[in-house]
Amino acid sequence: MADQQTNYTEDNIRSLDWKEHIRMRPGMYIGKLGDGSAPDDGIYVLLKEIMDNSIDEFVMGNGKRINIKIKDGMAQVRDYGRGIPLGKVIDCVSKINTGGKYDSKAFKKSVGLNGVGTKAVNALSDHFVVESVRDGIKKRAVFQRGELVEDCPEEKTDERNGTYMEFIPDASIFKNFKYRIPYLEKMFWNYCYLNRGLAIYFNGEKYVSENGLKDLLEDNMESDPLYPIIHLEGEDIEVAITHVRSYGENYYSFVNGQHTTQGGTHLSEFRGAVAKVIKEFYGKNYDAVDIRQSIVAAVSVKVIEPVFESQTKTKLGSQEIEPDGQSMRAFINDFLKINLDNYLHKNPQTADILEKKIKQSEKERKELSGIRKLARDRAKKASVHNKKLRDCRVHLSDLKDERRGDSTIFITEGDSASGSITKSRDVNTQAVFSLRGKPLNSYGLTKKVVYENEEFNLLQAALDIEDGIEGLRYNNVVIATDADVDGMHIRLLLLTFFLQFFPELVRGGHVYILQTPLFRVRNKKETRYCYTEEERLSAIAELGKNPEITRFKGLGEISPDEFKNFIGADMRLDPVIIGKDARIENVLDFYMGKNTPDRQDFIIDNLRVEESVEELDKTA
């Protein structure tokens, strides 16, 4: 101890400049890093930070169009707002806590108020360019990893006023990154839903919304609504509500145009207010769980100087509505008490359908209550005696643990595959759940099967999602099956289970498919793992003639020592994404429902995939 105190000198104290601090602690500024396989990965946050500035200009009445291009890792954003004041172009992207949003008169209800976002993009980019056009004059500057490398003189231009920024994320920080089009499209559509009249052009395709949150629900429901969407608007608040034929609750929440994917005070108060107003309307003490079962809703609020729980602004912490200090609860409850109550009185047919749905949910819940208790007891007893779940030490509920976002459960089939993963995993953040054979096809069945089927009941208990995904124990639910016909079938059966009974797990971006290599190509000096036929051919060409080629036909064939390479830092995960135009009801019916000519044609058209796999087996 004495030696440590003696060695603690001025040399141990460092002062980092803005870009050094951002690059050393990127998580403080953009959340997790990732490779783009999750919707909250850093490369999307970087794009959002640039987009938010353009949106603020639109909100202020300046510029109705934003052009976006993304190609080969480079993102380009051009708006037609007022443009950054030319003398402050460099400062606004390279001096921390510099911006125009400290003046609340100029940006009264903006998302970004601390002058950090664009600087973080600059510091975390291999290449960053900013251009501003104001009244026929353009100013341009170029940076590399936050360092100014080109300060161009002002020049005359015929371009319209506005700001242009382009960046390429630093590949040393965002390893193997790739933008996923569905995540980008969802981001752009959300901007349009919340800013009617705004036109976003992404790689030439136009995004625009005329009906706000009503359009959002219509475009994102996985089944037809039971009654017409209730669309209500007021000063600084907009909501849309309906119910569908599915399980769970599905919400979209926003603050000042920011998609708060983790909710926050506004969403919790909205959920409570909806139940309260509906109880009072019917004059019956319905359980809130039954009222909200199968609900699909969106809520957007605008507040002055919102308080978020992190720089990435995914969860609202504000308890009050400024400037009068009204509580968030009173603000939302008062709005719904007047407007939702009035709507139900004016639309008795909708009110009747809604009450029937509530009663149906109540009946099903009561029928399941006894079965649920027996199933919970069975799950607890089974978890003590079986080895289906090899748990990890850190879970999503460990709020103070920085590794909570890495918490992962691999769902695999068979002792050999689960054994390899178990021996290779990181016991701190990676758990393994072993299936016994193929799961049941749950399509068209009621939730009763979840509790009566041992595999589903134990899986549900392992994830802790019986009462919704608020208690989810793992951030990443990874399906790890063999890359053969049986493995694909198990994968499809598991996805059917999640989509049928826990669709919010998929919507929330928690479900992934583990990609493992199909081939190992090696010579005496080097080993390459190949995930595609193209990678195999490339490896053969680069490693020379006659390398040893191994075809992995199952996860159990991969040794634990090798498996460490595939579930570590470079793990390849394919996210399960519900497309904007894909309805769960239709997708499940096509793939898992009764056999139809359409499905037969689909199988025949895709037989070439299986044939190519067989051909690869022969060559390997």
MARSEKE-941498 format. One record per residue (C-alpha): x, y, z; residue in one letter; residue number from 1. Coordinates in nm, 2 decimals, padded with zeros to 4 digits. Each point is the difference from the previous one (the first is absolute). Layout:
BEGIN
     c1     c2     c3 r   k
      X      Y      Z a NUM
...
//
This chain:
BEGIN
     c1     c2     c3 r   k
  00.00  00.00  00.00 m   1
  00.28  00.24  00.09 a   2
  00.17 -00.06 -00.34 d   3
 -00.33  00.07 -00.18 q   4
 -00.03  00.33  00.18 q   5
  00.36  00.09 -00.08 t   6
 -00.05 -00.06 -00.37 n   7
 -00.32  00.21 -00.02 y   8
  00.15  00.33 -00.14 t   9
 -00.09  00.27 -00.25 e  10
  00.11 -00.23 -00.28 d  11
 -00.31 -00.22  00.09 n  12
 -00.24  00.29 -00.08 i  13
 -00.10  00.05 -00.36 r  14
 -00.22  00.26 -00.16 s  15
 -00.17 -00.13 -00.32 l  16
 -00.12  00.23 -00.27 d  17
 -00.35 -00.04 -00.13 w  18
  00.07 -00.25 -00.28 k  19
  00.23 -00.21  00.21 e  20
 -00.26 -00.04  00.27 h  21
 -00.27 -00.09 -00.25 i  22
  00.22 -00.26 -00.17 r  23
  00.11 -00.14  00.34 m  24
 -00.35 -00.02  00.14 r  25
 -00.24 -00.02 -00.31 p  26
 -00.27 -00.18  00.21 g  27
 -00.05  00.32  00.20 m  28
 -00.11  00.18 -00.32 y  29
 -00.16 -00.25 -00.23 i  30
 -00.08 -00.30  00.22 g  31
  00.12 -00.34 -00.12 k  32
  00.22 -00.03 -00.31 l  33
 -00.10 -00.32 -00.19 g  34
  00.02 -00.08 -00.37 d  35
 -00.34  00.11 -00.11 g  36
 -00.19 -00.32  00.07 s  37
 -00.21  00.17  00.28 a  38
 -00.21  00.31 -00.05 p  39
  00.17  00.19  00.28 d  40
  00.36 -00.07 -00.12 d  41
  00.23  00.29 -00.02 g  42
  00.00  00.05 -00.37 i  43
 -00.37  00.08  00.01 y  44
  00.04  00.24  00.29 v  45
  00.27  00.19 -00.20 l  46
 -00.25  00.04 -00.28 l  47
 -00.27  00.11  00.24 k  48
  00.22  00.27  00.15 e  49
  00.04  00.15 -00.34 i  50
 -00.37 -00.05 -00.10 m  51
 -00.13  00.16  00.32 d  52
  00.16  00.33 -00.09 n  53
 -00.17  00.00 -00.34 s  54
 -00.33 -00.09  00.16 i  55
  00.03  00.29  00.25 d  56
  00.04  00.23 -00.30 e  57
 -00.32 -00.14 -00.15 f  58
 -00.19  00.04  00.33 v  59
  00.11  00.36  00.00 m  60
 -00.16  00.05 -00.35 g  61
  00.32 -00.02 -00.20 n  62
  00.03 -00.26 -00.27 g  63
 -00.25 -00.27 -00.09 k  64
  00.24 -00.25 -00.15 r  65
  00.29 -00.21  00.11 i  66
  00.22 -00.20 -00.24 n  67
  00.18 -00.31  00.13 i  68
  00.24 -00.23 -00.18 k  69
  00.18 -00.30  00.15 i  70
  00.24 -00.20 -00.20 k  71
  00.32 -00.20  00.08 d  72
 -00.02  00.11  00.37 g  73
 -00.02  00.37 -00.08 m  74
 -00.31  00.19  00.12 a  75
 -00.09  00.34 -00.16 q  76
 -00.27  00.23  00.13 v  77
 -00.11  00.32 -00.16 r  78
 -00.28  00.23  00.13 d  79
 -00.14  00.33 -00.12 y  80
 -00.02  00.19  00.32 g  81
  00.17  00.32  00.08 r  82
  00.35 -00.14  00.00 g  83
  00.26  00.03  00.29 i  84
  00.12  00.36  00.04 p  85
  00.32  00.00 -00.22 l  86
  00.23  00.13  00.27 g  87
 -00.10 -00.28  00.24 k  88
  00.00 -00.30 -00.24 v  89
  00.32 -00.15  00.14 i  90
 -00.08  00.08  00.36 d  91
 -00.34 -00.17 -00.02 c  92
  00.15 -00.34 -00.10 v  93
  00.32  00.02  00.20 s  94
 -00.04  00.20  00.32 k  95
 -00.19 -00.19  00.27 i  96
 -00.31  00.18  00.15 n  97
 -00.02  00.23 -00.30 t  98
 -00.33  00.04 -00.18 g  99
 -00.31  00.21 -00.06 g 100
 -00.23 -00.19  00.23 k 101
  00.09  00.16  00.33 y 102
 -00.22  00.29 -00.11 d 103
 -00.34 -00.15  00.08 s 104
 -00.17  00.26 -00.21 k 105
  00.16 -00.14 -00.31 a 106
 -00.05 -00.37  00.08 f 107
 -00.28 -00.01  00.25 k 108
 -00.07 -00.37 -00.02 k 109
  00.31 -00.15 -00.15 s 110
  00.14 -00.35  00.09 v 111
  00.37  00.10  00.00 g 112
  00.08  00.26  00.25 l 113
  00.35 -00.07  00.12 n 114
  00.20  00.07 -00.32 g 115
  00.16 -00.35  00.00 v 116
 -00.15 -00.21 -00.28 g 117
  00.16  00.13 -00.31 t 118
  00.34  00.02  00.17 k 119
 -00.03 -00.37  00.10 a 120
 -00.07 -00.08 -00.37 v 121
  00.31  00.19 -00.10 n 122
  00.23 -00.15  00.26 a 123
 -00.12 -00.36 -00.08 l 124
  00.03  00.03 -00.38 s 125
  00.29 -00.09 -00.23 d 126
 -00.12  00.28 -00.23 h 127
 -00.23  00.29  00.08 f 128
 -00.11  00.29 -00.22 v 129
 -00.22  00.30  00.09 v 130
 -00.13  00.25 -00.25 e 131
 -00.23  00.30  00.07 s 132
 -00.16  00.22 -00.26 v 133
 -00.15  00.34  00.09 r 134
 -00.11  00.26 -00.24 d 135
  00.23 -00.10 -00.29 g 136
  00.31 -00.08  00.20 i 137
  00.13 -00.35  00.09 k 138
  00.23 -00.10  00.28 k 139
  00.16 -00.35  00.01 r 140
  00.23 -00.18  00.24 a 141
  00.14 -00.35  00.01 v 142
  00.10 -00.21  00.30 f 143
  00.15 -00.34  00.08 q 144
 -00.08 -00.15  00.34 r 145
 -00.08  00.35  00.13 g 146
  00.32  00.16 -00.13 e 147
 -00.05  00.29 -00.25 l 148
  00.19 -00.08 -00.32 v 149
 -00.15  00.24 -00.24 e 150
 -00.14  00.35  00.07 d 151
 -00.13  00.12 -00.33 c 152
 -00.05  00.37 -00.07 p 153
 -00.35  00.13 -00.05 e 154
 -00.12  00.00 -00.36 e 155
 -00.29  00.12 -00.20 k 156
 -00.26 -00.26 -00.10 t 157
 -00.34 -00.03 -00.17 d 158
 -00.11 -00.28  00.25 e 159
 -00.30  00.05  00.22 r 160
  00.05  00.08  00.37 n 161
  00.05 -00.29  00.23 g 162
  00.25 -00.24  00.15 t 163
  00.18 -00.30 -00.14 y 164
  00.19 -00.26  00.20 m 165
  00.16 -00.33 -00.09 e 166
  00.19 -00.25  00.21 f 167
  00.14 -00.35  00.00 i 168
  00.00 -00.17  00.35 p 169
  00.35 -00.09  00.13 d 170
  00.05 -00.36 -00.10 a 171
  00.23 -00.05  00.30 s 172
 -00.29  00.08  00.24 i 173
 -00.30 -00.14 -00.20 f 174
  00.15 -00.33 -00.12 k 175
 -00.15 -00.17 -00.30 n 176
 -00.29  00.25  00.01 f 177
 -00.28 -00.01 -00.25 k 178
 -00.31  00.22 -00.03 y 179
 -00.32 -00.21 -00.01 r 180
 -00.26  00.15 -00.23 i 181
 -00.30 -00.10  00.21 p 182
  00.14  00.19  00.30 y 183
  00.07  00.31 -00.21 l 184
 -00.34 -00.01 -00.15 e 185
 -00.17 -00.02  00.34 k 186
  00.20  00.30  00.12 m 187
 -00.09  00.21 -00.31 f 188
 -00.37 -00.10  00.02 w 189
 -00.01  00.10  00.37 n 190
  00.14  00.34 -00.09 y 191
 -00.28  00.04 -00.26 c 192
 -00.28 -00.13  00.23 y 193
  00.10  00.26  00.26 l 194
  00.05  00.29 -00.25 n 195
 -00.28  00.01 -00.25 r 196
  00.10  00.18 -00.31 g 197
  00.36 -00.10  00.02 l 198
  00.14 -00.19 -00.30 a 199
  00.30 -00.23  00.05 i 200
  00.17 -00.14 -00.31 y 201
  00.22 -00.30  00.08 f 202
  00.20 -00.12 -00.29 n 203
 -00.26  00.15 -00.22 g 204
 -00.31 -00.15  00.17 e 205
 -00.25  00.24  00.15 k 206
 -00.14 -00.02  00.35 y 207
 -00.29  00.22  00.11 v 208
 -00.30 -00.03  00.23 s 209
 -00.33  00.19 -00.01 e 210
 -00.17 -00.14  00.31 n 211
  00.28 -00.02  00.26 g 212
 -00.04 -00.27  00.27 l 213
 -00.30 -00.14 -00.17 k 214
  00.22 -00.09 -00.30 d 215
  00.25 -00.15  00.24 l 216
 -00.25 -00.25  00.14 l 217
 -00.15 -00.08 -00.34 e 218
  00.34 -00.07 -00.14 d 219
  00.13 -00.21  00.29 n 220
 -00.29 -00.21  00.12 m 221
  00.06 -00.38 -00.04 e 222
 -00.37 -00.07 -00.03 s 223
 -00.32  00.19 -00.08 d 224
 -00.13  00.24  00.28 p 225
 -00.31 -00.11  00.19 l 226
 -00.14  00.36 -00.04 y 227
  00.11  00.31 -00.19 p 228
  00.31  00.17  00.14 i 229
 -00.08  00.27  00.26 i 230
  00.21  00.30 -00.10 h 231
  00.01  00.29  00.25 l 232
  00.20  00.32 -00.02 e 233
  00.05  00.29  00.24 g 234
  00.26  00.26  00.08 e 235
  00.33 -00.17  00.04 d 236
 -00.16 -00.35  00.00 i 237
 -00.12 -00.25 -00.26 e 238
 -00.12 -00.36  00.05 v 239
 -00.13 -00.29 -00.21 a 240
 -00.16 -00.31  00.15 i 241
 -00.16 -00.32 -00.11 t 242
 -00.01 -00.38  00.09 h 243
  00.10 -00.30 -00.22 v 244
 -00.03 -00.37  00.01 r 245
  00.33 -00.08  00.16 s 246
  00.17 -00.03  00.34 y 247
  00.19  00.26  00.19 g 248
  00.01  00.38 -00.01 e 249
  00.17  00.19 -00.28 n 250
  00.09  00.37  00.05 y 251
  00.19  00.27 -00.19 y 252
  00.10  00.30  00.21 s 253
  00.16  00.32 -00.09 f 254
  00.12  00.32  00.16 v 255
  00.07  00.31 -00.22 n 256
  00.03 -00.23 -00.30 g 257
  00.24 -00.24  00.18 q 258
 -00.10 -00.37 -00.01 h 259
  00.03 -00.09  00.37 t 260
  00.04 -00.38 -00.06 t 261
  00.03 -00.06  00.38 q 262
 -00.30  00.21  00.08 g 263
  00.02  00.21  00.31 g 264
 -00.23  00.21  00.21 t 265
 -00.23  00.11 -00.30 h 266
 -00.06 -00.37 -00.10 l 267
 -00.06 -00.13  00.35 s 268
 -00.25  00.28  00.07 e 269
 -00.17 -00.06 -00.33 f 270
 -00.05 -00.37  00.07 r 271
 -00.14  00.09  00.34 g 272
 -00.23  00.27 -00.13 a 273
 -00.14 -00.22 -00.28 v 274
 -00.11 -00.26  00.25 a 275
 -00.13  00.26  00.24 k 276
 -00.22  00.18 -00.26 v 277
 -00.14 -00.32 -00.14 i 278
 -00.09 -00.13  00.35 k 279
 -00.18  00.33  00.07 e 280
 -00.18  00.00 -00.34 f 281
 -00.15 -00.35  00.05 y 282
 -00.05  00.05  00.38 g 283
  00.16 -00.34  00.06 k 284
  00.32 -00.09  00.19 n 285
  00.16 -00.19 -00.29 y 286
  00.35 -00.12  00.06 d 287
  00.26  00.23 -00.18 a 288
  00.16 -00.32 -00.14 v 289
 -00.32 -00.09 -00.18 d 290
 -00.05  00.35 -00.13 i 291
  00.34  00.02 -00.15 r 292
  00.03 -00.36 -00.13 q 293
  00.05  00.01 -00.38 s 294
  00.02  00.38  00.00 i 295
  00.20  00.18 -00.27 v 296
  00.05  00.37  00.07 a 297
  00.23  00.29 -00.06 a 298
  00.06  00.31  00.21 v 299
  00.20  00.31 -00.08 s 300
  00.05  00.30  00.23 v 301
  00.20  00.32 -00.03 k 302
  00.16  00.15  00.31 v 303
  00.25  00.28  00.07 i 304
  00.34 -00.12  00.09 e 305
 -00.08 -00.37  00.04 p 306
  00.22 -00.20  00.24 v 307
  00.11 -00.34 -00.14 f 308
  00.18 -00.28  00.19 e 309
  00.29  00.00 -00.25 s 310
  00.16  00.18 -00.28 q 311
 -00.17 -00.24 -00.25 t 312
 -00.34  00.13  00.12 k 313
 -00.18 -00.33 -00.01 t 314
 -00.18  00.04  00.34 k 315
 -00.17  00.32  00.13 l 316
  00.06  00.09  00.37 g 317
 -00.19  00.33  00.02 s 318
 -00.27  00.00  00.26 q 319
 -00.15  00.34 -00.08 e 320
 -00.11  00.20 -00.31 i 321
  00.18  00.33 -00.01 e 322
 -00.04  00.29  00.04 p 323
 -00.30 -00.02  00.24 d 324
  00.12 -00.30  00.18 g 325
 -00.31 -00.22 -00.07 q 326
  00.07 -00.36  00.07 s 327
  00.03 -00.24 -00.30 m 328
 -00.27 -00.21  00.16 r 329
 -00.25  00.28  00.02 a 330
  00.09  00.13 -00.35 f 331
 -00.07 -00.34 -00.17 i 332
 -00.29 -00.11  00.22 n 333
 -00.18  00.33 -00.05 d 334
  00.04 -00.02 -00.38 f 335
 -00.13 -00.36 -00.02 l 336
 -00.28  00.06  00.26 k 337
 -00.15  00.26 -00.23 i 338
  00.09 -00.13 -00.35 n 339
 -00.01 -00.38  00.03 l 340
 -00.31  00.02  00.21 d 341
 -00.17  00.23 -00.25 n 342
  00.10 -00.23 -00.29 y 343
 -00.15 -00.31  00.16 l 344
 -00.32  00.18  00.07 h 345
 -00.02  00.12 -00.36 k 346
  00.09 -00.34 -00.14 n 347
 -00.21 -00.26  00.19 p 348
  00.08 -00.28 -00.25 q 349
  00.37  00.03  00.07 t 350
 -00.08  00.02  00.37 a 351
 -00.20 -00.33 -00.02 d 352
  00.28 -00.18 -00.19 i 353
  00.26  00.12  00.25 l 354
 -00.20 -00.12  00.29 e 355
 -00.05 -00.34 -00.16 k 356
  00.37 -00.03 -00.05 k 357
  00.06  00.09  00.37 i 358
 -00.24 -00.26  00.12 k 359
  00.16 -00.26 -00.23 q 360
  00.34  00.07  00.14 s 361
 -00.14 -00.02  00.35 e 362
 -00.16 -00.34 -00.07 k 363
  00.32 -00.14 -00.15 e 364
  00.22  00.13  00.29 r 365
 -00.23 -00.16  00.26 k 366
  00.00 -00.33 -00.19 e 367
  00.37  00.00 -00.01 l 368
  00.06  00.10  00.37 s 369
 -00.01 -00.35  00.13 g 370
  00.21 -00.14 -00.28 i 371
  00.25  00.28  00.04 r 372
  00.05 -00.07  00.37 k 373
  00.06 -00.37 -00.07 l 374
  00.24  00.09 -00.28 a 375
  00.20  00.24  00.21 r 376
  00.04 -00.26  00.27 d 377
  00.10 -00.26 -00.26 r 378
  00.26  00.24 -00.15 a 379
  00.15  00.08  00.34 k 380
  00.02 -00.37  00.09 k 381
  00.15 -00.09 -00.34 a 382
  00.26  00.28  00.01 s 383
  00.14 -00.16  00.32 v 384
  00.03 -00.35 -00.14 h 385
  00.07  00.04 -00.38 n 386
  00.28  00.15 -00.20 k 387
 -00.20  00.16 -00.27 k 388
  00.11  00.35  00.10 l 389
  00.37  00.08  00.07 r 390
 -00.04  00.35  00.13 d 391
  00.24  00.29 -00.01 c 392
  00.09  00.24  00.27 r 393
 -00.11  00.34 -00.15 v 394
 -00.36  00.06 -00.11 h 395
 -00.19  00.28 -00.16 l 396
 -00.15  00.10  00.33 s 397
  00.35  00.07  00.15 d 398
 -00.04  00.37 -00.06 l 399
  00.33  00.11  00.14 k 400
  00.21 -00.26 -00.19 d 401
  00.15  00.14 -00.32 e 402
 -00.02 -00.35 -00.16 r 403
 -00.38 -00.03  00.03 r 404
 -00.04  00.08 -00.37 g 405
  00.22 -00.30 -00.09 d 406
 -00.22 -00.24  00.20 s 407
 -00.08 -00.28 -00.25 t 408
 -00.18 -00.33  00.00 i 409
  00.07 -00.26 -00.27 f 410
 -00.29 -00.23 -00.07 i 411
  00.14 -00.32 -00.16 t 412
 -00.10 -00.36 -00.06 e 413
  00.17 -00.31  00.11 g 414
  00.27 -00.08  00.25 d 415
  00.30  00.02 -00.23 s 416
 -00.08  00.35 -00.13 a 417
 -00.10  00.14  00.34 s 418
  00.31 -00.17  00.15 g 419
  00.23  00.18 -00.24 s 420
 -00.15  00.34  00.06 i 421
 -00.01 -00.05  00.38 t 422
  00.37 -00.08  00.01 k 423
  00.09  00.29 -00.23 s 424
 -00.23  00.28  00.14 r 425
  00.08  00.29  00.22 d 426
 -00.16 -00.11  00.33 v 427
 -00.05  00.36  00.10 n 428
 -00.24  00.11 -00.28 t 429
 -00.09 -00.31 -00.20 q 430
 -00.26 -00.27  00.09 a 431
 -00.10 -00.31 -00.18 v 432
 -00.35 -00.16 -00.02 f 433
 -00.01 -00.35 -00.15 s 434
 -00.31 -00.12 -00.18 l 435
 -00.10 -00.37 -00.02 r 436
 -00.08 -00.07 -00.36 g 437
 -00.23  00.21 -00.21 k 438
 -00.24  00.24  00.17 p 439
 -00.37 -00.02 -00.05 l 440
 -00.15  00.20 -00.29 n 441
 -00.20  00.26  00.20 s 442
 -00.16  00.18 -00.29 y 443
 -00.37  00.04  00.06 g 444
  00.01 -00.12  00.36 l 445
 -00.10  00.20  00.31 t 446
  00.24  00.11  00.27 k 447
 -00.11 -00.31  00.20 k 448
  00.26 -00.20 -00.20 v 449
  00.28  00.22  00.14 v 450
 -00.07 -00.13  00.35 y 451
 -00.09 -00.36 -00.09 e 452
  00.29 -00.07 -00.23 n 453
  00.31 -00.06  00.22 e 454
  00.25  00.14 -00.25 e 455
 -00.19  00.33 -00.05 f 456
 -00.07  00.03  00.36 n 457
  00.36 -00.04  00.11 l 458
  00.12  00.23 -00.28 l 459
 -00.25  00.27  00.11 q 460
  00.11 -00.04  00.36 a 461
  00.37  00.02 -00.10 a 462
 -00.07  00.33 -00.19 l 463
 -00.23  00.12  00.28 d 464
 -00.26  00.14 -00.25 i 465
 -00.32 -00.15  00.14 e 466
 -00.13  00.35  00.08 d 467
  00.16  00.18 -00.29 g 468
  00.35  00.09 -00.10 i 469
  00.05  00.25  00.28 e 470
  00.16 -00.28  00.20 g 471
  00.21 -00.14 -00.29 l 472
  00.32 -00.14  00.14 r 473
  00.21  00.02 -00.31 y 474
  00.05  00.28 -00.25 n 475
  00.08 -00.24 -00.29 n 476
 -00.20 -00.32 -00.06 v 477
  00.20 -00.19 -00.26 v 478
 -00.13 -00.31 -00.18 i 479
  00.30 -00.23 -00.07 a 480
 -00.09 -00.29 -00.22 t 481
  00.17 -00.21 -00.26 d 482
  00.01  00.14 -00.36 a 483
 -00.19 -00.29 -00.14 d 484
 -00.37 -00.08 -00.06 v 485
 -00.07 -00.12  00.36 d 486
  00.18  00.31  00.14 g 487
 -00.20  00.23 -00.22 m 488
 -00.32 -00.17  00.10 h 489
  00.08  00.04  00.37 i 490
  00.09  00.37 -00.07 r 491
 -00.34  00.05 -00.16 l 492
 -00.19 -00.17  00.28 l 493
  00.17  00.22  00.26 l 494
 -00.07  00.31 -00.20 l 495
 -00.37 -00.11 -00.03 t 496
 -00.01 -00.03  00.38 f 497
  00.14  00.34  00.06 f 498
 -00.21  00.18 -00.27 l 499
 -00.32 -00.18  00.11 q 500
  00.03  00.07  00.38 f 501
  00.28  00.25  00.06 f 502
  00.01  00.22 -00.31 p 503
  00.14  00.29  00.20 e 504
  00.31 -00.20  00.05 l 505
  00.07  00.01 -00.38 v 506
 -00.13  00.36 -00.04 r 507
  00.24  00.11  00.27 g 508
  00.30 -00.13 -00.20 g 509
  00.09 -00.27  00.25 h 510
 -00.01 -00.31 -00.22 v 511
  00.29 -00.11 -00.22 y 512
  00.13 -00.29 -00.21 i 513
  00.35 -00.12  00.07 l 514
  00.21 -00.03 -00.31 q 515
  00.27 -00.26  00.02 t 516
  00.25 -00.09 -00.27 p 517
 -00.08 -00.26 -00.26 l 518
  00.36 -00.07 -00.08 f 519
  00.35  00.00  00.14 r 520
  00.28  00.05 -00.25 v 521
  00.36 -00.03  00.12 r 522
  00.35 -00.07 -00.09 n 523
  00.31 -00.04  00.23 k 524
  00.02  00.38  00.07 k 525
 -00.35  00.13  00.01 e 526
 -00.37 -00.10  00.07 t 527
 -00.30  00.17 -00.16 r 528
 -00.36 -00.04  00.11 y 529
 -00.25  00.05 -00.29 c 530
 -00.36  00.08  00.04 y 531
 -00.09 -00.01 -00.37 t 532
  00.11 -00.18 -00.32 e 533
  00.15  00.33 -00.12 e 534
  00.21  00.02  00.31 e 535
  00.11 -00.36 -00.05 r 536
  00.11  00.05 -00.35 l 537
  00.19  00.32  00.10 s 538
  00.18 -00.18  00.28 a 539
  00.10 -00.28 -00.23 i 540
  00.14  00.25 -00.25 a 541
  00.19  00.19  00.26 e 542
  00.14 -00.29  00.20 l 543
  00.14 -00.18 -00.30 g 544
 -00.05 -00.34 -00.15 k 545
 -00.15 -00.30  00.18 n 546
 -00.08  00.15  00.34 p 547
 -00.19 -00.22  00.24 e 548
 -00.38  00.07 -00.02 i 549
 -00.24 -00.10  00.27 t 550
 -00.38  00.03 -00.04 r 551
 -00.18  00.06  00.34 f 552
 -00.33 -00.19 -00.03 k 553
 -00.11  00.08  00.36 g 554
  00.09  00.21  00.30 l 555
  00.10 -00.31  00.19 g 556
  00.28 -00.06 -00.25 e 557
  00.17  00.32  00.10 i 558
  00.24 -00.04  00.29 s 559
 -00.04  00.23  00.30 p 560
  00.34  00.15 -00.07 d 561
 -00.11  00.10 -00.34 e 562
 -00.35  00.11  00.11 f 563
  00.16  00.27  00.21 k 564
  00.08  00.18 -00.33 n 565
 -00.37  00.01 -00.10 f 566
 -00.17  00.12  00.32 i 567
  00.26  00.25  00.11 g 568
  00.07  00.36 -00.10 a 569
 -00.04 -00.08 -00.37 d 570
 -00.33 -00.20  00.04 m 571
 -00.22  00.03 -00.31 r 572
 -00.37  00.05  00.08 l 573
 -00.28  00.05 -00.25 d 574
 -00.28  00.20  00.16 p 575
 -00.36 -00.12 -00.04 v 576
 -00.18  00.30 -00.14 i 577
 -00.37  00.04 -00.06 i 578
 -00.03  00.20 -00.32 g 579
 -00.22  00.31 -00.03 k 580
 -00.23 -00.17 -00.24 d 581
  00.01 -00.35  00.15 a 582
 -00.29 -00.10  00.23 r 583
  00.08 -00.28  00.25 i 584
 -00.34 -00.15 -00.05 e 585
  00.05 -00.04 -00.38 n 586
  00.36 -00.11  00.03 v 587
 -00.08 -00.28  00.26 l 588
 -00.30 -00.11 -00.21 d 589
  00.22 -00.03 -00.31 f 590
  00.29 -00.19  00.16 y 591
 -00.17 -00.19  00.28 m 592
 -00.37 -00.03 -00.10 g 593
 -00.17 -00.25 -00.22 k 594
  00.18 -00.11 -00.31 n 595
 -00.09  00.21 -00.30 t 596
  00.10  00.02 -00.37 p 597
  00.17  00.33  00.07 d 598
  00.23 -00.16  00.26 r 599
  00.06 -00.30 -00.22 q 600
  00.11  00.23 -00.28 d 601
  00.23  00.19  00.24 f 602
  00.17 -00.32  00.11 i 603
  00.05 -00.12 -00.36 i 604
  00.14  00.34 -00.10 d 605
  00.25 -00.02  00.29 n 606
  00.11 -00.36 -00.04 l 607
  00.31  00.12 -00.18 r 608
  00.13  00.12  00.34 v 609
 -00.01 -00.35  00.15 e 610
  00.15 -00.14 -00.32 e 611
  00.29  00.25  00.02 s 612
  00.06 -00.11  00.36 v 613
  00.02 -00.36 -00.10 e 614
  00.24  00.09 -00.28 e 615
  00.22  00.18  00.25 l 616
  00.00 -00.31  00.22 d 617
  00.13 -00.21 -00.29 k 618
  00.28  00.25 -00.08 t 619
  00.10  00.03  00.36 a 620
//
